[in-house]
Amino acid sequence: MMRKEGGAVMSAEYAGKVCVVTGAVSRIGRALAAELLRRGAVVYLGDVSEGALVSMVDAFNLVHPGRAFAVPTDVTQPLDAQRMVDVALSRKGRLDALMMAETAPCSVPIGQVLSESWRYAIDVNLMGVVHMVEAALPPMRAQGHGRIALLMPLSGLMPAPFEAVCSATHAAARALMESLRYELWDEKIQCTSACLDGVFAPDFELGADRTAEAAAKAVLEGISRNEPVVIWPEESRRTVDACGPSTDERQACLLKDARTRKAGMRTKGAYI
């Protein structure tokens, strides 16, 4: 069912719903927030980059007056995570959806990874999810429904050579989400992971990133279908399917990827 606001078509599924989006300054976080607003949601946006967050929310409110709110948040800190949820609850009285898009940059060869990098990636990619879920679950349980979605790079589903830190920490968070999906199923709290390729870098102009916009729409459509894992783009889904569960197929796929990336490191100093 659709309705209009100021000439814009909105999906009734999100109209008036209260959503929290963390990692909101990332490409996908920004696009996801924009799409939720377009569909009529009230969105509380959290990110550690306060200046960029406030500027983004100001721009959103020019188009969707009074429906976007900035809550500077460091998800690695439990008190920040709790405050993010409490702000939404204090203003609207409920929390319909939590969507997490924070990710720590960690795409380097294993020999260049420092202990501090491991700790930071674990804090952001895993413990940040834990803190946000811990804050969001009580109100969702009290109201008898909710949606929790975790957006991450594809390496959280398909381990990537030269991305051991990213692959390991996101895979742990994805396993957490899958466990919660079935633990919370009968409580009508829906949990979904989205494994996306190429949409997590910051600093893209608001409204100009068509790739991230397409990814955001795919994520929301997957959530609507209650898919356990959303894979985007279609090319990535085909890659995952081609590697398959077979040990031999998976090994051949990952070995080819490792050699391609190693060649890139050798010839241009980077594989991305």
Rosetta blueprint (number, residue, H / E / L):
1 M L
2 M E
3 R E
4 K E
5 E E
6 G L
7 G L
8 A E
9 V E
10 M E
11 S E
12 A L
13 E L
14 Y L
15 A L
16 G L
17 K L
18 V E
19 C E
20 V E
21 V E
22 T E
23 G L
24 A L
25 V L
26 S E
27 R H
28 I H
29 G H
30 R H
31 A H
32 L H
33 A H
34 A H
35 E H
36 L H
37 L H
38 R H
39 R L
40 G L
41 A L
42 V E
43 V E
44 Y E
45 L E
46 G E
47 D L
48 V L
49 S L
50 E H
51 G H
52 A H
53 L H
54 V H
55 S H
56 M H
57 V H
58 D H
59 A H
60 F H
61 N H
62 L H
63 V H
64 H L
65 P L
66 G L
67 R L
68 A E
69 F E
70 A E
71 V L
72 P L
73 T L
74 D L
75 V L
76 T L
77 Q L
78 P H
79 L H
80 D H
81 A H
82 Q H
83 R H
84 M H
85 V H
86 D H
87 V H
88 A H
89 L H
90 S H
91 R H
92 K H
93 G L
94 R L
95 L L
96 D L
97 A E
98 L E
99 M E
100 M E
101 A L
102 E L
103 T L
104 A L
105 P L
106 C L
107 S L
108 V L
109 P L
110 I H
111 G H
112 Q H
113 V L
114 L L
115 S H
116 E H
117 S H
118 W H
119 R H
120 Y H
121 A H
122 I H
123 D H
124 V H
125 N H
126 L H
127 M H
128 G H
129 V H
130 V H
131 H H
132 M H
133 V H
134 E H
135 A H
136 A H
137 L H
138 P H
139 P H
140 M H
141 R H
142 A H
143 Q H
144 G L
145 H L
146 G E
147 R E
148 I E
149 A E
150 L E
151 L E
152 M E
153 P E
154 L H
155 S H
156 G H
157 L L
158 M L
159 P L
160 A L
161 P L
162 F L
163 E L
164 A H
165 V H
166 C H
167 S H
168 A H
169 T H
170 H H
171 A H
172 A H
173 A H
174 R H
175 A H
176 L H
177 M H
178 E H
179 S H
180 L H
181 R H
182 Y H
183 E H
184 L L
185 W H
186 D H
187 E H
188 K L
189 I E
190 Q E
191 C E
192 T E
193 S E
194 A E
195 C E
196 L E
197 D L
198 G L
199 V L
200 F L
201 A L
202 P E
203 D L
204 F L
205 E L
206 L L
207 G L
208 A L
209 D L
210 R H
211 T H
212 A H
213 E H
214 A H
215 A H
216 A H
217 K H
218 A H
219 V H
220 L H
221 E H
222 G H
223 I H
224 S H
225 R L
226 N L
227 E L
228 P L
229 V E
230 V E
231 I E
232 W E
233 P L
234 E H
235 E H
236 S H
237 R H
238 R H
239 T H
240 V H
241 D H
242 A H
243 C H
244 G L
245 P L
246 S L
247 T H
248 D H
249 E H
250 R H
251 Q H
252 A H
253 C H
254 L H
255 L H
256 K H
257 D H
258 A H
259 R H
260 T H
261 R H
262 K H
263 A H
264 G H
265 M H
266 R H
267 T H
268 K H
269 G L
270 A L
271 Y L
272 I L
